[in-house]
Amino acid sequence: MRPLLFLLAAVAAAAAAGPAAAIEYPWCAEFADGAGSNCGFTTYEQCMATARGTGGYCARNPMYTAPAGVERPPPRRSRSRQPAKS
């Protein structure tokens, strides 16, 4: 009898839950050789911690739209390399 009550409670809880909302994050790790991507990072540093060592890189998520009241992260400036002095 207990398993039946547990099953009914689980079904009732699942039916009462609302639909899941998709969450988009601002940074994507793009892995080398087309191995895929992971767009689940809130900061550039989190993204690079995953991409570093795989030959990949991090880029802004093109699908990300900041929620109301939240600022979009500022664009990162690329650093130009200075030629070596001889």
TIZA-324243 format. One line per field, with one value per atom (N, C-alpha, C, O, CB): atom name; x, y, z; residue number from 1; residue in three letters. Coordinates in Angstrom, 3 decimals. Glycine has a CB too. Layout:
N
atom	[CA, ...] .
east	[X, ...] .
north	[Y, ...] .
up	[Z, ...] .
n	[NUM, ...] .
res	[ALA, ...] .
This chain:
86
atom	[N, CA, C, O, CB, N, CA, C, O, CB, N, CA, C, O, CB, N, CA, C, O, CB, N, CA, C, O, CB, N, CA, C, O, CB, N, CA, C, O, CB, N, CA, C, O, CB, N, CA, C, O, CB, N, CA, C, O, CB, N, CA, C, O, CB, N, CA, C, O, CB, N, CA, C, O, CB, N, CA, C, O, CB, N, CA, C, O, CB, N, CA, C, O, CB, N, CA, C, O, CB, N, CA, C, O, CB, N, CA, C, O, CB, N, CA, C, O, CB, N, CA, C, O, CB, N, CA, C, O, CB, N, CA, C, O, CB, N, CA, C, O, CB, N, CA, C, O, CB, N, CA, C, O, CB, N, CA, C, O, CB, N, CA, C, O, CB, N, CA, C, O, CB, N, CA, C, O, CB, N, CA, C, O, CB, N, CA, C, O, CB, N, CA, C, O, CB, N, CA, C, O, CB, N, CA, C, O, CB, N, CA, C, O, CB, N, CA, C, O, CB, N, CA, C, O, CB, N, CA, C, O, CB, N, CA, C, O, CB, N, CA, C, O, CB, N, CA, C, O, CB, N, CA, C, O, CB, N, CA, C, O, CB, N, CA, C, O, CB, N, CA, C, O, CB, N, CA, C, O, CB, N, CA, C, O, CB, N, CA, C, O, CB, N, CA, C, O, CB, N, CA, C, O, CB, N, CA, C, O, CB, N, CA, C, O, CB, N, CA, C, O, CB, N, CA, C, O, CB, N, CA, C, O, CB, N, CA, C, O, CB, N, CA, C, O, CB, N, CA, C, O, CB, N, CA, C, O, CB, N, CA, C, O, CB, N, CA, C, O, CB, N, CA, C, O, CB, N, CA, C, O, CB, N, CA, C, O, CB, N, CA, C, O, CB, N, CA, C, O, CB, N, CA, C, O, CB, N, CA, C, O, CB, N, CA, C, O, CB, N, CA, C, O, CB, N, CA, C, O, CB, N, CA, C, O, CB, N, CA, C, O, CB, N, CA, C, O, CB, N, CA, C, O, CB, N, CA, C, O, CB, N, CA, C, O, CB, N, CA, C, O, CB, N, CA, C, O, CB, N, CA, C, O, CB, N, CA, C, O, CB, N, CA, C, O, CB, N, CA, C, O, CB, N, CA, C, O, CB, N, CA, C, O, CB] .
east	[0.815, 0.000, 0.862, 0.525, -0.929, 1.978, 2.859, 3.429, 3.441, 3.991, 3.908, 4.427, 3.372, 3.695, 4.953, 2.135, 1.068, 0.839, 0.667, -0.225, 0.837, 0.675, 1.844, 1.656, 0.541, 3.052, 4.231, 4.135, 4.452, 5.502, 3.704, 3.546, 2.497, 2.710, 3.171, 1.385, 0.336, 0.816, 0.507, -0.914, 1.568, 2.110, 3.099, 3.098, 2.798, 3.937, 4.904, 4.215, 4.625, 5.850, 3.166, 2.419, 1.720, 1.695, 1.387, 1.159, 0.488, 1.478, 1.168, -0.230, 2.661, 3.682, 4.158, 4.355, 4.876, 4.343, 4.784, 3.716, 4.038, 5.133, 2.460, 1.373, 1.220, 0.829, 0.059, 1.526, 1.368, 2.512, 2.356, 1.283, 3.652, 4.807, 4.545, 3.945, 6.090, 4.994, 4.832, 5.863, 6.747, 4.946, 5.747, 6.706, 8.089, 8.215, 6.232, 9.106, 10.481, 10.815, 10.450, 11.485, 11.508, 11.917, 13.369, 14.206, 11.737, 13.656, 15.026, 15.827, 15.335, 15.071, 17.053, 17.926, 19.072, 19.730, 18.446, 19.308, 20.434, 21.504, 21.187, 19.985, 22.745, 23.858, 24.681, 24.674, 24.732, 25.400, 26.082, 27.348, 27.802, 26.422, 27.937, 29.204, 29.113, 28.491, 30.329, 29.756, 29.814, 31.263, 32.097, 29.081, 31.563, 32.866, 32.732, 31.886, 33.326, 33.569, 33.598, 34.837, 35.963, 33.618, 34.626, 35.735, 36.359, 35.707, 35.269, 37.629, 38.403, 37.856, 37.188, 39.862, 38.153, 37.817, 36.330, 35.953, 38.572, 35.481, 34.045, 33.497, 32.472, 33.709, 34.190, 33.770, 32.514, 31.981, 34.882, 32.037, 30.800, 30.978, 32.043, 30.268, 29.937, 29.983, 29.156, 28.301, 29.476, 29.433, 28.707, 28.390, 29.298, 29.536, 27.134, 26.724, 26.124, 25.026, 25.709, 26.812, 26.286, 27.151, 27.326, 26.113, 27.704, 28.623, 28.149, 27.745, 30.029, 28.206, 27.779, 28.918, 28.669, 27.197, 30.175, 31.314, 32.304, 32.349, 32.008, 33.090, 34.141, 35.157, 35.637, 34.839, 35.478, 36.457, 35.983, 36.780, 36.728, 34.698, 34.154, 34.307, 34.703, 32.668, 33.988, 34.060, 35.494, 35.734, 33.530, 36.443, 37.836, 38.396, 39.266, 38.687, 37.917, 38.371, 38.003, 38.713, 37.760, 36.905, 36.487, 37.190, 37.637, 34.972, 37.290, 37.850, 39.366, 39.938, 37.438, 40.017, 41.479, 41.987, 41.469, 41.989, 42.968, 43.552, 42.903, 43.395, 43.468, 41.810, 41.144, 41.393, 40.968, 39.647, 42.085, 42.292, 41.101, 41.046, 42.573, 40.143, 38.937, 39.060, 40.137, 37.741, 37.958, 37.919, 36.521, 35.601, 38.298, 36.382, 35.085, 34.572, 35.340, 35.187, 33.289, 32.647, 31.307, 30.752, 32.459, 30.807, 29.485, 28.425, 28.533, 29.174, 27.418, 26.301, 25.379, 24.810, 25.530, 25.216, 24.368, 22.884, 22.104, 24.546, 22.492, 21.095, 20.775, 19.618, 20.747, 21.804, 21.609, 20.911, 21.313, 22.942, 19.880, 19.233, 19.148, 18.588, 17.800, 19.699, 19.744, 18.327, 17.513, 20.619, 18.026, 16.720, 16.537, 17.517, 16.563, 15.310, 15.025, 15.712, 15.639, 13.499, 16.373, 17.058, 18.467, 19.154, 16.276, 18.916, 20.271, 21.035, 20.580, 20.269, 22.211, 23.013, 23.708, 24.129, 24.047, 23.816, 24.571, 26.051, 26.470, 24.251, 26.862, 28.287, 28.935, 28.596, 29.000, 29.861, 30.513, 31.374, 31.884, 31.364, 31.542, 32.384, 33.830, 34.328, 32.298, 34.486, 35.898, 36.750, 36.521, 36.297, 37.727, 38.665, 39.782, 40.302, 39.237, 40.139, 41.269, 42.545, 42.596, 41.167, 43.545, 44.819, 45.682, 45.859, 45.538, 46.216, 47.111, 48.502, 48.959, 47.129, 49.144, 50.489, 51.523, 51.457, 50.782, 52.455, 53.541, 54.648, 54.984, 54.092, 55.212, 56.322, 57.509, 57.751, 56.745, 58.238, 59.416, 60.479, 60.739, 59.982, 61.092, 62.184, 63.466, 63.747, 62.334, 64.252, 65.506, 66.674, 67.812, 65.714] .
north	[-1.191, 0.000, 1.260, 2.245, -0.005, 1.230, 2.402, 2.750, 3.923, 2.165, 1.754, 2.109, 2.785, 3.691, 0.865, 2.357, 2.963, 4.413, 5.289, 2.153, 4.668, 6.042, 6.917, 8.076, 6.055, 6.363, 7.096, 7.438, 8.558, 6.280, 6.486, 6.712, 7.777, 8.648, 5.412, 7.721, 8.736, 10.124, 11.117, 8.358, 10.192, 11.480, 12.035, 13.236, 11.330, 11.178, 11.607, 12.107, 13.116, 10.467, 11.405, 11.817, 13.152, 14.017, 10.735, 13.322, 14.582, 15.733, 16.826, 14.463, 15.511, 16.560, 16.932, 18.111, 16.103, 15.943, 16.217, 16.972, 17.852, 14.912, 16.644, 17.325, 18.765, 19.631, 16.572, 19.032, 20.375, 21.297, 22.518, 20.305, 20.732, 21.549, 22.226, 21.638, 20.689, 23.447, 24.191, 23.756, 22.952, 25.696, 24.289, 23.928, 24.488, 25.554, 24.441, 23.764, 24.211, 25.335, 25.280, 23.031, 26.345, 27.465, 27.262, 26.864, 28.823, 27.533, 27.428, 28.610, 29.738, 27.370, 28.346, 29.403, 29.538, 28.553, 29.101, 30.737, 31.005, 31.748, 32.656, 31.834, 31.372, 32.007, 32.804, 32.495, 30.961, 33.838, 34.739, 34.204, 34.795, 35.962, 33.112, 32.644, 31.195, 30.354, 32.793, 30.923, 29.569, 29.131, 29.900, 29.509, 27.913, 27.301, 26.556, 25.674, 26.332, 26.920, 26.263, 25.374, 25.864, 27.320, 24.074, 23.140, 22.926, 23.108, 21.809, 22.539, 22.390, 21.273, 20.352, 22.117, 21.380, 20.362, 20.040, 18.913, 19.103, 21.028, 20.821, 19.831, 19.193, 20.362, 19.701, 18.732, 19.167, 18.412, 18.510, 20.367, 20.818, 22.104, 22.721, 19.760, 22.495, 23.710, 23.520, 22.637, 24.921, 24.371, 24.348, 25.797, 26.573, 23.638, 26.165, 27.543, 27.655, 28.188, 28.027, 27.173, 27.184, 27.941, 27.492, 25.797, 29.092, 29.810, 31.237, 31.931, 29.808, 31.664, 33.018, 34.015, 35.210, 33.059, 33.554, 34.464, 33.915, 32.717, 34.677, 34.829, 34.462, 33.539, 32.581, 35.726, 33.828, 33.035, 31.590, 30.661, 33.668, 31.391, 30.030, 29.303, 28.139, 30.062, 30.006, 29.421, 29.012, 27.904, 30.409, 29.913, 29.615, 28.486, 27.744, 30.858, 28.345, 27.239, 25.905, 24.915, 27.345, 25.870, 24.649, 24.494, 23.400, 24.648, 25.579, 25.503, 25.388, 24.811, 26.709, 25.936, 25.929, 24.495, 23.647, 26.679, 24.230, 22.894, 21.988, 20.889, 22.252, 22.430, 21.600, 22.119, 21.510, 21.540, 23.252, 23.866, 24.694, 25.174, 22.809, 24.868, 25.630, 27.083, 27.548, 25.006, 27.786, 29.195, 29.525, 28.713, 30.092, 30.725, 31.180, 32.330, 33.188, 31.609, 32.338, 33.392, 33.729, 32.940, 32.952, 34.891, 35.280, 34.359, 33.923, 36.763, 34.075, 33.255, 34.129, 35.091, 32.644, 33.829, 34.660, 34.590, 35.451, 34.245, 33.577, 33.424, 34.108, 34.143, 31.959, 34.654, 35.240, 36.586, 37.467, 35.393, 36.728, 38.024, 38.228, 37.399, 38.093, 39.323, 39.588, 39.786, 40.452, 40.832, 39.218, 39.448, 40.927, 41.663, 38.599, 41.357, 42.757, 43.145, 42.422, 43.002, 44.281, 44.768, 44.248, 44.627, 44.415, 43.384, 42.846, 43.340, 43.213, 41.288, 43.908, 44.411, 43.262, 42.279, 45.429, 43.412, 42.449, 42.670, 43.819, 42.592, 41.613, 41.803, 42.662, 42.531, 40.445, 43.536, 44.381, 43.549, 42.501, 45.457, 44.006, 43.241, 43.231, 44.223, 43.832, 42.115, 42.008, 42.564, 42.291, 40.532, 43.342, 43.879, 42.875, 42.292, 45.251, 42.684, 41.805, 42.619, 43.790, 41.159, 41.999, 42.685, 42.455, 41.321, 42.197, 43.530, 43.368, 43.051, 43.621, 44.655, 42.155, 41.764, 42.696, 43.028, 40.291, 43.095, 43.961, 43.078, 42.048, 44.886, 43.479, 42.674, 42.715, 43.712, 43.198, 41.610, 41.506, 42.482, 42.642, 40.061, 43.136, 44.075, 43.292, 42.373, 45.167, 43.675, 42.964, 43.743, 43.281, 42.650] .
up	[0.000, 0.000, 0.000, -0.657, 1.197, 0.737, 0.774, -0.593, -0.965, 1.745, -1.359, -2.680, -3.562, -4.331, -3.376, -3.455, -4.237, -3.810, -4.657, -4.091, -2.497, -2.005, -2.429, -2.799, -0.480, -2.375, -2.806, -4.295, -4.696, -2.523, -5.104, -6.538, -6.815, -7.658, -7.243, -6.130, -6.312, -5.894, -6.554, -5.509, -4.805, -4.357, -5.384, -5.655, -2.980, -5.951, -6.955, -8.216, -8.789, -7.298, -8.654, -9.841, -9.585, -10.461, -10.240, -8.400, -8.059, -8.019, -8.492, -6.710, -7.466, -7.405, -8.808, -9.104, -6.541, -9.664, -11.034, -11.808, -12.607, -11.759, -11.584, -12.288, -11.818, -12.599, -12.091, -10.544, -9.984, -10.396, -10.378, -8.464, -10.765, -11.148, -12.484, -13.383, -11.225, -12.603, -13.852, -14.881, -14.585, -13.599, -16.084, -17.125, -16.802, -16.200, -18.495, -17.203, -16.976, -17.951, -19.126, -17.133, -17.456, -18.298, -18.716, -17.906, -17.554, -19.962, -20.445, -19.924, -19.888, -21.995, -19.523, -19.032, -20.014, -20.349, -17.586, -20.468, -21.358, -20.559, -19.791, -22.617, -20.736, -20.052, -21.050, -22.241, -19.337, -20.576, -21.504, -22.167, -23.147, -20.794, -21.678, -22.248, -22.707, -22.058, -21.228, -23.856, -24.421, -24.581, -25.060, -25.785, -24.185, -24.457, -25.779, -25.929, -23.282, -26.719, -28.034, -28.055, -27.961, -29.229, -28.178, -28.103, -29.477, -30.505, -27.519, -29.479, -30.711, -31.599, -31.130, -30.379, -32.871, -33.877, -33.956, -34.281, -33.587, -33.660, -33.769, -32.763, -33.002, -35.138, -31.624, -30.608, -29.874, -29.061, -29.613, -30.146, -29.521, -28.753, -28.781, -28.607, -28.077, -27.280, -26.022, -25.940, -28.089, -25.043, -23.780, -23.431, -23.135, -22.633, -23.463, -23.188, -21.790, -21.633, -24.243, -20.799, -19.441, -18.459, -17.327, -18.963, -18.864, -17.994, -17.768, -18.701, -18.585, -16.498, -16.171, -16.281, -16.442, -14.780, -16.197, -16.328, -17.346, -17.626, -14.961, -17.886, -18.822, -18.134, -18.740, -19.378, -16.880, -16.142, -15.968, -16.099, -14.773, -15.674, -15.574, -16.899, -16.947, -15.151, -17.963, -19.296, -19.628, -20.107, -20.345, -19.371, -19.695, -18.837, -19.292, -19.525, -17.616, -16.770, -17.406, -17.226, -15.355, -18.146, -18.828, -20.175, -20.521, -19.027, -20.930, -22.280, -22.295, -23.219, -23.069, -21.275, -21.219, -21.225, -20.498, -19.965, -22.019, -22.081, -23.106, -23.358, -20.749, -23.700, -24.702, -26.110, -27.092, -24.427, -26.200, -27.508, -27.930, -29.062, -28.550, -27.032, -27.339, -26.924, -26.549, -26.663, -26.993, -26.639, -26.125, -26.217, -27.856, -25.585, -25.084, -25.934, -26.369, -23.605, -26.160, -26.951, -26.313, -25.548, -28.442, -26.632, -26.132, -26.723, -27.869, -26.478, -25.938, -26.374, -27.237, -26.722, -25.147, -28.511, -29.370, -29.001, -29.409, -30.811, -28.237, -27.850, -26.522, -26.104, -27.762, -25.855, -24.530, -24.611, -25.371, -23.820, -23.830, -23.638, -22.135, -21.418, -24.329, -21.668, -20.230, -19.697, -20.337, -19.927, -18.537, -17.923, -17.601, -17.484, -16.648, -17.460, -17.149, -15.846, -14.852, -17.052, -15.864, -14.673, -14.505, -13.557, -13.479, -15.407, -15.336, -16.545, -17.682, -15.270, -16.283, -17.393, -18.116, -17.505, -16.891, -19.415, -20.213, -19.936, -19.789, -21.746, -19.859, -19.590, -20.674, -21.851, -19.492, -20.290, -21.292, -22.229, -21.835, -20.615, -23.468, -24.400, -23.924, -23.391, -25.828, -24.119, -23.725, -24.841, -26.020, -23.409, -24.455, -25.441, -25.657, -24.706, -24.987, -26.898, -27.167, -27.025, -27.399, -28.586, -26.495, -26.302, -27.520, -27.965, -25.018, -28.056, -29.206, -28.681, -27.690, -30.109, -29.348, -28.925, -29.553, -30.737, -29.311, -28.740, -29.223, -29.787, -29.202, -28.075, -30.919, -31.476, -30.521, -29.840, -32.892, -30.492, -29.613, -30.069, -31.261, -29.602, -29.083, -29.392, -29.540, -28.771, -28.288, -30.557, -30.751, -30.232, -30.319, -32.195] .
n	[1, 1, 1, 1, 1, 2, 2, 2, 2, 2, 3, 3, 3, 3, 3, 4, 4, 4, 4, 4, 5, 5, 5, 5, 5, 6, 6, 6, 6, 6, 7, 7, 7, 7, 7, 8, 8, 8, 8, 8, 9, 9, 9, 9, 9, 10, 10, 10, 10, 10, 11, 11, 11, 11, 11, 12, 12, 12, 12, 12, 13, 13, 13, 13, 13, 14, 14, 14, 14, 14, 15, 15, 15, 15, 15, 16, 16, 16, 16, 16, 17, 17, 17, 17, 17, 18, 18, 18, 18, 18, 19, 19, 19, 19, 19, 20, 20, 20, 20, 20, 21, 21, 21, 21, 21, 22, 22, 22, 22, 22, 23, 23, 23, 23, 23, 24, 24, 24, 24, 24, 25, 25, 25, 25, 25, 26, 26, 26, 26, 26, 27, 27, 27, 27, 27, 28, 28, 28, 28, 28, 29, 29, 29, 29, 29, 30, 30, 30, 30, 30, 31, 31, 31, 31, 31, 32, 32, 32, 32, 32, 33, 33, 33, 33, 33, 34, 34, 34, 34, 34, 35, 35, 35, 35, 35, 36, 36, 36, 36, 36, 37, 37, 37, 37, 37, 38, 38, 38, 38, 38, 39, 39, 39, 39, 39, 40, 40, 40, 40, 40, 41, 41, 41, 41, 41, 42, 42, 42, 42, 42, 43, 43, 43, 43, 43, 44, 44, 44, 44, 44, 45, 45, 45, 45, 45, 46, 46, 46, 46, 46, 47, 47, 47, 47, 47, 48, 48, 48, 48, 48, 49, 49, 49, 49, 49, 50, 50, 50, 50, 50, 51, 51, 51, 51, 51, 52, 52, 52, 52, 52, 53, 53, 53, 53, 53, 54, 54, 54, 54, 54, 55, 55, 55, 55, 55, 56, 56, 56, 56, 56, 57, 57, 57, 57, 57, 58, 58, 58, 58, 58, 59, 59, 59, 59, 59, 60, 60, 60, 60, 60, 61, 61, 61, 61, 61, 62, 62, 62, 62, 62, 63, 63, 63, 63, 63, 64, 64, 64, 64, 64, 65, 65, 65, 65, 65, 66, 66, 66, 66, 66, 67, 67, 67, 67, 67, 68, 68, 68, 68, 68, 69, 69, 69, 69, 69, 70, 70, 70, 70, 70, 71, 71, 71, 71, 71, 72, 72, 72, 72, 72, 73, 73, 73, 73, 73, 74, 74, 74, 74, 74, 75, 75, 75, 75, 75, 76, 76, 76, 76, 76, 77, 77, 77, 77, 77, 78, 78, 78, 78, 78, 79, 79, 79, 79, 79, 80, 80, 80, 80, 80, 81, 81, 81, 81, 81, 82, 82, 82, 82, 82, 83, 83, 83, 83, 83, 84, 84, 84, 84, 84, 85, 85, 85, 85, 85, 86, 86, 86, 86, 86] .
res	[MET, MET, MET, MET, MET, ARG, ARG, ARG, ARG, ARG, PRO, PRO, PRO, PRO, PRO, LEU, LEU, LEU, LEU, LEU, LEU, LEU, LEU, LEU, LEU, PHE, PHE, PHE, PHE, PHE, LEU, LEU, LEU, LEU, LEU, LEU, LEU, LEU, LEU, LEU, ALA, ALA, ALA, ALA, ALA, ALA, ALA, ALA, ALA, ALA, VAL, VAL, VAL, VAL, VAL, ALA, ALA, ALA, ALA, ALA, ALA, ALA, ALA, ALA, ALA, ALA, ALA, ALA, ALA, ALA, ALA, ALA, ALA, ALA, ALA, ALA, ALA, ALA, ALA, ALA, ALA, ALA, ALA, ALA, ALA, GLY, GLY, GLY, GLY, GLY, PRO, PRO, PRO, PRO, PRO, ALA, ALA, ALA, ALA, ALA, ALA, ALA, ALA, ALA, ALA, ALA, ALA, ALA, ALA, ALA, ILE, ILE, ILE, ILE, ILE, GLU, GLU, GLU, GLU, GLU, TYR, TYR, TYR, TYR, TYR, PRO, PRO, PRO, PRO, PRO, TRP, TRP, TRP, TRP, TRP, CYS, CYS, CYS, CYS, CYS, ALA, ALA, ALA, ALA, ALA, GLU, GLU, GLU, GLU, GLU, PHE, PHE, PHE, PHE, PHE, ALA, ALA, ALA, ALA, ALA, ASP, ASP, ASP, ASP, ASP, GLY, GLY, GLY, GLY, GLY, ALA, ALA, ALA, ALA, ALA, GLY, GLY, GLY, GLY, GLY, SER, SER, SER, SER, SER, ASN, ASN, ASN, ASN, ASN, CYS, CYS, CYS, CYS, CYS, GLY, GLY, GLY, GLY, GLY, PHE, PHE, PHE, PHE, PHE, THR, THR, THR, THR, THR, THR, THR, THR, THR, THR, TYR, TYR, TYR, TYR, TYR, GLU, GLU, GLU, GLU, GLU, GLN, GLN, GLN, GLN, GLN, CYS, CYS, CYS, CYS, CYS, MET, MET, MET, MET, MET, ALA, ALA, ALA, ALA, ALA, THR, THR, THR, THR, THR, ALA, ALA, ALA, ALA, ALA, ARG, ARG, ARG, ARG, ARG, GLY, GLY, GLY, GLY, GLY, THR, THR, THR, THR, THR, GLY, GLY, GLY, GLY, GLY, GLY, GLY, GLY, GLY, GLY, TYR, TYR, TYR, TYR, TYR, CYS, CYS, CYS, CYS, CYS, ALA, ALA, ALA, ALA, ALA, ARG, ARG, ARG, ARG, ARG, ASN, ASN, ASN, ASN, ASN, PRO, PRO, PRO, PRO, PRO, MET, MET, MET, MET, MET, TYR, TYR, TYR, TYR, TYR, THR, THR, THR, THR, THR, ALA, ALA, ALA, ALA, ALA, PRO, PRO, PRO, PRO, PRO, ALA, ALA, ALA, ALA, ALA, GLY, GLY, GLY, GLY, GLY, VAL, VAL, VAL, VAL, VAL, GLU, GLU, GLU, GLU, GLU, ARG, ARG, ARG, ARG, ARG, PRO, PRO, PRO, PRO, PRO, PRO, PRO, PRO, PRO, PRO, PRO, PRO, PRO, PRO, PRO, ARG, ARG, ARG, ARG, ARG, ARG, ARG, ARG, ARG, ARG, SER, SER, SER, SER, SER, ARG, ARG, ARG, ARG, ARG, SER, SER, SER, SER, SER, ARG, ARG, ARG, ARG, ARG, GLN, GLN, GLN, GLN, GLN, PRO, PRO, PRO, PRO, PRO, ALA, ALA, ALA, ALA, ALA, LYS, LYS, LYS, LYS, LYS, SER, SER, SER, SER, SER] .
